[in-house]
Amino acid sequence: MRRERVVVLALDGVYPFELGIPSRILGAADGRYEVLTCSVDGGPVRTEADFGVTVEHGPEALATAGTVVIAPVAPSHLTDEVSAEVLAALALIRPGTRIVSICTGAFVLAAAGLLDGRRATTHWQVADHFRRRFPRVDLDPDVLFVDDHPFLTSAGAASGVDVCLHLVRKDHGSRLANTVARRCVVPPFRDGGQAQYIEQPVPEQGAATTAATRAWALERLGEPLTLADLAAHARMSRRTFARRFHDEVGLSPGRWLIQQRVSRARHLLESSDLTVDQIAGQVGFATGASLRQHLHAAIGVSPQAYRRTFQTAR
């Protein structure tokens, strides 16, 4: 069994919740990961809360990592320049190491010049500040996380859970990722392209929602569902349904259906020996060519290449 060392870098002003995400999520992956936490000098770290944390490792641990995670700090701790200590710590990371940032951790990577010319994201509330400071970074503030290998950047708080589950899924397949999610009682998969900010994620008491229709559609992905079908199931007009759906999910019904079909296709590519055409039929794409097109648009690879990756992982 391949066991990867993940080293989390904690800086002064770190958010305690996000600091613990890699250990909690990756630590639930049946021993596939060894998670260590370090600071730039091996000493205690002041958190954004009213307590500090003691870490067991200094920056030298970064040189041993297969994956490095930059934990986020409160915006008040973001400075115009990265300190010499932080730059020295980052310089210890071996070339080719996978590097993940959570929330404002992207500021550290960008300030070190590591994200120039790359697509990235961070918390939507600090997106304007990020753009002003780092115009060379292709910032997308509307998504949960971006995988621009070997750099992965994620938005605030819970998106750190999403990107860590993405690592498990990418490294070991959806079955283990789903198991980790169940153990940690979190949603097993939120696509990186899902909107960060949703206007009305929790409907007002007594208001009609689209949740039941979404569940109904997930059981019928192989059928040619239309907006009219969804609206009729929800007993709403198409205009009302589309507006309420977007308020609750952050996506149009059509885009959401494509995401769910691609997600189901990915699972079948990982876990079955069905042909591409058979999978396309099961998930509601008209042809294998349509599946290839949507999968490539979503993750940049063909079904065959994606399947080979997870066959190797299995």
C-alpha positions as CSV (number, residue, x, y, z in Angstrom):
1,M,0.0,0.0,0.0
2,R,1.4,3.4,-1.0
3,R,1.5,5.8,1.9
4,E,2.1,9.4,1.1
5,R,3.5,12.0,3.5
6,V,1.5,15.2,3.7
7,V,3.0,18.1,5.5
8,V,0.8,21.0,6.6
9,L,2.5,24.4,7.1
10,A,0.9,26.4,9.9
11,L,1.6,30.2,10.0
12,D,0.8,32.7,12.7
13,G,-2.8,33.7,12.5
14,V,-3.9,30.3,11.2
15,Y,-7.6,29.4,11.4
16,P,-7.7,26.3,13.7
17,F,-10.6,24.6,11.9
18,E,-8.9,24.7,8.5
19,L,-5.6,23.7,10.0
20,G,-7.1,20.4,11.2
21,I,-8.9,19.5,8.0
22,P,-6.0,17.6,6.3
23,S,-5.3,15.5,9.3
24,R,-9.0,14.7,9.9
25,I,-9.9,13.9,6.2
26,L,-6.7,12.3,5.0
27,G,-6.2,10.6,8.3
28,A,-9.5,8.7,7.8
29,A,-8.2,7.1,4.5
30,D,-7.2,3.7,5.9
31,G,-3.5,4.6,6.4
32,R,-2.9,5.9,2.9
33,Y,-1.5,9.2,4.2
34,E,0.8,10.3,7.0
35,V,-0.1,13.8,8.0
36,L,2.5,16.0,9.8
37,T,2.2,19.6,10.9
38,C,5.1,22.1,10.9
39,S,5.9,25.7,11.4
40,V,8.5,27.9,9.9
41,D,10.7,27.6,12.9
42,G,9.5,24.5,14.7
43,G,8.0,26.7,17.5
44,P,4.4,27.2,18.6
45,V,2.0,29.0,16.3
46,R,-0.5,31.7,17.3
47,T,-4.0,31.0,15.9
48,E,-6.7,33.4,14.8
49,A,-8.6,32.2,17.9
50,D,-7.8,32.8,21.6
51,F,-5.3,29.9,21.8
52,G,-2.1,28.8,20.3
53,V,-1.0,25.4,18.9
54,T,2.3,23.5,19.5
55,V,3.6,21.6,16.5
56,E,6.0,18.7,16.4
57,H,8.0,19.6,13.4
58,G,10.1,22.4,11.9
59,P,10.3,23.5,8.2
60,E,12.7,20.6,7.4
61,A,9.6,18.4,7.3
62,L,8.6,20.1,4.0
63,A,11.5,18.5,2.2
64,T,10.1,15.0,3.0
65,A,6.6,15.7,1.7
66,G,4.7,14.2,-1.3
67,T,2.0,16.8,-0.7
68,V,2.3,20.1,1.1
69,V,-0.8,22.0,2.4
70,I,-0.7,25.7,3.2
71,A,-3.2,26.4,5.9
72,P,-5.0,29.7,5.8
73,V,-4.5,32.7,8.0
74,A,-6.9,35.5,9.0
75,P,-6.9,38.4,6.5
76,S,-5.4,40.7,9.2
77,H,-2.3,38.6,9.0
78,L,-1.8,39.0,5.3
79,T,1.1,41.2,4.5
80,D,2.3,42.8,1.3
81,E,5.5,40.6,1.2
82,V,6.2,37.0,2.3
83,S,8.7,36.9,5.1
84,A,12.1,35.6,4.6
85,E,11.3,32.7,7.0
86,V,8.3,31.7,4.9
87,L,10.3,31.9,1.7
88,A,13.1,29.8,3.2
89,A,10.5,27.2,4.3
90,L,8.9,27.1,0.8
91,A,12.3,26.7,-0.8
92,L,12.7,23.4,1.0
93,I,9.8,21.8,-0.9
94,R,11.1,19.4,-3.5
95,P,10.4,20.2,-7.2
96,G,7.3,18.4,-8.4
97,T,5.7,18.2,-5.0
98,R,2.0,18.6,-5.0
99,I,1.1,21.8,-3.2
100,V,-2.4,22.6,-1.8
101,S,-3.7,25.9,-0.4
102,I,-6.9,26.4,1.6
103,C,-8.6,29.8,1.5
104,T,-6.0,32.6,2.1
105,G,-3.2,30.1,1.8
106,A,-3.3,31.0,-1.9
107,F,-1.9,34.4,-1.0
108,V,1.3,32.8,0.3
109,L,1.8,30.8,-2.9
110,A,1.0,33.8,-5.1
111,A,3.3,36.1,-3.2
112,A,6.1,33.5,-3.6
113,G,5.5,33.6,-7.4
114,L,4.3,30.0,-7.6
115,L,0.9,30.7,-9.1
116,D,2.0,33.1,-11.9
117,G,0.3,32.2,-15.1
118,R,-1.8,29.6,-13.3
119,R,-5.5,29.3,-12.6
120,A,-6.4,29.5,-8.9
121,T,-9.0,30.4,-6.4
122,T,-9.4,31.8,-2.9
123,H,-12.2,32.9,-0.6
124,W,-14.6,35.2,-2.5
125,Q,-14.5,37.9,0.1
126,V,-10.8,38.5,-0.5
127,A,-10.9,38.0,-4.3
128,D,-10.6,41.6,-5.2
129,H,-7.7,42.1,-2.9
130,F,-6.0,39.0,-4.4
131,R,-6.5,40.3,-8.0
132,R,-5.0,43.7,-7.2
133,R,-1.9,42.1,-5.6
134,F,-1.4,39.3,-8.0
135,P,-2.5,40.3,-11.5
136,R,-0.4,37.5,-13.1
137,V,-2.6,34.8,-11.5
138,D,-5.7,33.7,-13.4
139,L,-8.1,33.9,-10.4
140,D,-11.5,32.3,-10.5
141,P,-13.4,33.4,-7.3
142,D,-16.6,31.5,-8.1
143,V,-15.5,27.9,-7.6
144,L,-14.8,25.7,-4.6
145,F,-11.4,24.5,-5.7
146,V,-9.0,24.5,-8.7
147,D,-6.7,21.6,-9.6
148,D,-3.9,23.0,-11.8
149,H,-1.4,20.2,-11.2
150,P,0.8,20.3,-9.2
151,F,-1.0,23.2,-7.5
152,L,-4.5,22.9,-6.0
153,T,-6.1,26.0,-4.5
154,S,-9.4,26.0,-2.6
155,A,-11.9,28.6,-1.2
156,G,-12.8,29.1,2.4
157,A,-13.4,26.8,5.3
158,A,-15.4,23.7,4.1
159,S,-13.9,23.8,0.6
160,G,-10.8,22.5,2.4
161,V,-12.7,19.4,3.1
162,D,-13.7,19.2,-0.6
163,V,-10.2,19.5,-1.9
164,C,-8.9,16.9,0.5
165,L,-11.6,14.5,-0.5
166,H,-10.6,15.3,-4.1
167,L,-7.0,14.2,-3.3
168,V,-8.3,10.9,-1.9
169,R,-10.5,10.4,-4.9
170,K,-7.7,11.3,-7.4
171,D,-5.2,9.1,-5.6
172,H,-7.3,6.1,-4.6
173,G,-10.7,6.3,-6.3
174,S,-14.2,7.2,-5.4
175,R,-14.9,4.2,-3.2
176,L,-12.3,5.2,-0.6
177,A,-13.3,8.9,-0.9
178,N,-16.9,8.0,-0.2
179,T,-15.8,5.9,2.8
180,V,-13.8,8.8,4.2
181,A,-16.8,11.1,3.7
182,R,-19.1,8.8,5.6
183,R,-16.6,8.5,8.4
184,C,-16.3,12.3,8.7
185,V,-20.0,12.8,8.1
186,V,-19.5,15.2,5.2
187,P,-20.9,15.3,1.6
188,P,-18.9,12.8,-0.5
189,F,-18.4,14.9,-3.5
190,R,-18.9,18.6,-4.4
191,D,-17.5,19.4,-7.8
192,G,-14.7,21.9,-7.8
193,G,-16.6,24.0,-10.3
194,Q,-19.6,24.4,-7.9
195,A,-20.3,28.0,-6.9
196,Q,-18.7,29.3,-3.7
197,Y,-21.5,31.6,-2.8
198,I,-25.2,30.4,-3.2
199,E,-27.8,33.1,-2.8
200,Q,-30.3,30.9,-0.8
201,P,-28.8,27.6,0.3
202,V,-31.4,27.2,3.1
203,P,-34.9,28.1,2.0
204,E,-37.2,30.1,4.2
205,Q,-39.5,28.0,6.4
206,G,-42.6,26.9,4.4
207,A,-41.1,27.8,1.0
208,A,-41.1,25.2,-1.8
209,T,-37.7,23.9,-2.6
210,T,-36.1,21.9,-5.4
211,A,-34.4,19.3,-3.2
212,A,-37.0,16.6,-3.8
213,T,-36.7,17.2,-7.6
214,R,-33.0,17.0,-7.4
215,A,-33.2,13.6,-5.6
216,W,-35.8,12.4,-8.2
217,A,-33.5,13.5,-11.1
218,L,-30.5,11.7,-9.6
219,E,-32.4,8.4,-9.8
220,R,-33.2,9.1,-13.5
221,L,-30.0,10.4,-14.9
222,G,-30.2,7.9,-17.8
223,E,-33.4,9.5,-19.0
224,P,-33.5,12.6,-21.3
225,L,-34.6,15.0,-18.5
226,T,-35.6,18.5,-19.6
227,L,-36.3,21.7,-17.7
228,A,-40.0,21.1,-18.3
229,D,-39.7,17.6,-16.7
230,L,-38.0,19.0,-13.7
231,A,-40.4,21.9,-13.3
232,A,-43.4,19.6,-13.6
233,H,-42.1,17.3,-10.9
234,A,-41.6,20.3,-8.6
235,R,-45.1,21.6,-9.6
236,M,-43.6,25.0,-10.5
237,S,-43.5,27.0,-13.7
238,R,-40.3,26.6,-15.7
239,R,-39.2,30.2,-14.9
240,T,-39.9,29.9,-11.2
241,F,-38.2,26.5,-11.0
242,A,-35.1,27.7,-12.8
243,R,-34.8,30.8,-10.6
244,R,-35.3,28.9,-7.3
245,F,-33.0,26.1,-8.5
246,H,-30.2,28.6,-9.1
247,D,-30.8,30.3,-5.8
248,E,-30.5,27.0,-3.9
249,V,-27.7,25.3,-5.9
250,G,-25.8,28.1,-7.5
251,L,-26.1,26.5,-11.0
252,S,-28.7,26.3,-13.7
253,P,-30.6,23.0,-13.9
254,G,-28.9,22.1,-17.2
255,R,-25.4,22.7,-15.9
256,W,-26.2,20.8,-12.7
257,L,-27.5,17.8,-14.7
258,I,-24.3,17.7,-16.7
259,Q,-22.2,17.8,-13.5
260,Q,-24.2,15.0,-12.0
261,R,-23.9,12.9,-15.2
262,V,-20.1,13.5,-15.4
263,S,-19.8,12.6,-11.7
264,R,-21.8,9.3,-12.2
265,A,-19.7,8.5,-15.3
266,R,-16.5,9.1,-13.4
267,H,-17.7,6.6,-10.7
268,L,-18.5,4.0,-13.4
269,L,-15.2,4.5,-15.1
270,E,-13.4,4.0,-11.8
271,S,-15.4,1.0,-10.5
272,S,-16.7,-0.9,-13.6
273,D,-15.6,-2.5,-16.8
274,L,-18.5,-1.0,-18.9
275,T,-17.6,0.4,-22.2
276,V,-17.7,4.2,-22.8
277,D,-20.8,3.9,-24.8
278,Q,-22.5,1.8,-22.1
279,I,-21.6,4.3,-19.5
280,A,-22.8,7.2,-21.6
281,G,-26.2,5.5,-21.9
282,Q,-26.5,4.8,-18.2
283,V,-25.8,8.4,-17.2
284,G,-27.9,10.2,-19.9
285,F,-25.4,11.2,-22.5
286,A,-26.7,10.4,-26.0
287,T,-23.4,9.0,-27.3
288,G,-19.9,8.0,-26.1
289,A,-18.7,11.0,-28.1
290,S,-20.9,13.3,-25.9
291,L,-19.5,11.7,-22.8
292,R,-15.9,12.2,-24.0
293,Q,-16.7,15.9,-24.8
294,H,-18.2,16.6,-21.3
295,L,-15.6,14.7,-19.4
296,H,-12.8,16.5,-21.2
297,A,-14.4,19.8,-20.5
298,A,-14.7,19.0,-16.8
299,I,-11.4,17.4,-16.0
300,G,-9.3,17.7,-19.2
301,V,-8.8,14.0,-20.0
302,S,-10.5,11.2,-22.0
303,P,-12.5,8.4,-20.5
304,Q,-9.8,5.9,-21.3
305,A,-7.1,8.0,-19.7
306,Y,-9.2,8.6,-16.6
307,R,-10.0,4.9,-16.3
308,R,-6.3,4.0,-16.6
309,T,-5.4,6.3,-13.8
310,F,-7.9,4.6,-11.4
311,Q,-7.1,1.1,-12.6
312,T,-3.5,1.9,-11.5
313,A,-4.7,3.2,-8.2
314,R,-6.8,0.1,-7.6
